[in-house]
């Protein structure tokens, strides 16, 4: 079995900023030495998460609206008592998505539906330089 690790770096704006990681992930898998296996994406940090969506403007806005209804920015969060950094909402939102996502690899390709992309959502209350580790394992 082979294990390959790549770093995907993304500059975000925070506040629910959504980035499609699929093209860079697909390029790494295609050029790598693993033909069949799995790719695990992992975002470093506790105020961002990963999921799959149909990456189009309407759904991107729907997701931002959904998270604002679910964990509003202007609500009180106990996290503020510890750090006073104003981003309690971002920690709550990120915990709903989780920091990792696994996608199968078949014939040097990520196995995703036609309208399915791997996305990073940065919930923090400021711009960030995010790093996503992509670990590819298989034969």
N, C-alpha and C positions, 0 to 999 in steps of 0.2 A: 504494500500500500504506500502511496505517495501522500505527502502533506505539503501543501504550498500556502504561503501567507502573503497577502497583498495589503497595502494600505490605500484607502480611498479617502482623500481629503476634500472637505466641502466647506466653503465659506457661507455661513447662513446669516439671516437677518433676525432670527428668533421669532417669538410670538406666533408659532405655528407655521413657520416657513417650511415648505415641503420641497424636497429634491429627489429627482429620479436617479437612482444608483444603477439602474439596469444596464445602460450602455457600457459603463466602466467595468461593472461586474462581468458582463458577457465578454468583453474584450480580454479580461484577465483569464477567464476560463478557457476561451478559445485558443489563446496563445500558450497556455500552460501545458503541463505534462499529464494532466488527469483527463482521461477520456470518459470514464463513468464513475460516479460517486455522488458527493454532495458538497454544496457550498454553504458555509455558514457566515452570514453577515453579523457583525457585532459592533454596536456603537458604544464608544467609550464616553461615559458620563451618565448622570442620573436625571437629566432634564431633556432627553431626546429619546425617540423610539423608532422602531422599524415595523413596517407592515407591507402588504401588497395592495395595490389599488389600480383602477383604471386611471392613469395619470392624465387627466384632462381638466381644463379650467373650472368647469362646473363642479366636479367632484372635489377638486382641491378646495374650492370655497365652501362646499358643503361640510367638509371635514373641519375646517377652521370654525365654522358656525357651530357645529356639533360639540366640539371640545369647549367652546366658550359657554354653551348652555350647560354642559356637564360639570365643568370645573371653572366657574367664572373668575376672571382676573381680579375683580373688585371684591371678592368674598374674603373673609378672614380665614387665615390658615395658621395653625399652631407652629408651623415651621418658622414663621417670622419671629417667634420668641427666642429661637436659638440663633439664627443668623442675621435677621433684619435685612435680608437682601431682596425682598419683594417678589420672590419667585416660587412661593409655595404652590401656586397653581400649576406651575410647570412640572414640578416633581409629581404631583398627583396625576396629571395627564400622561406623563411618560410612563408611570407605573401601570397604566392601563394597556399600553402597547407592548412593553417589554423591550429589552435592549438587543435581542438577537432574533434571527430568522434563518431558517434552513431551506434551501432549494435543491432539488435533485439535479444532477448533471447526467446527460445522456449524449454520447457522441460529441463531446466538447461543447455542449450547449446547455445553458440554464433551461430547465423545463418550466416554462411559464405560458399561461394562456395568451391568446392574441392581444387581449386588452388588460393584461396583468403585468404591472411593473413593481419592482422593489423600490420602496421609497423610505427616505429618512424624514422624520418630522422633528424639527427643533422647537421645543416649547419654551425655551428660556426667555427671559425678559431683556435680552440684549443680543447683539450679533455675536457669533461664535465661530471659531475655526474648529470644525468637527473632524474627528478621525474615526473612520469605520474600518475595522479589520475584516478582511475577507479571507477566510481559511477554507481551502479546497482540499478535500480528502477523497481518495479513491484509487482506481487503477488505470 
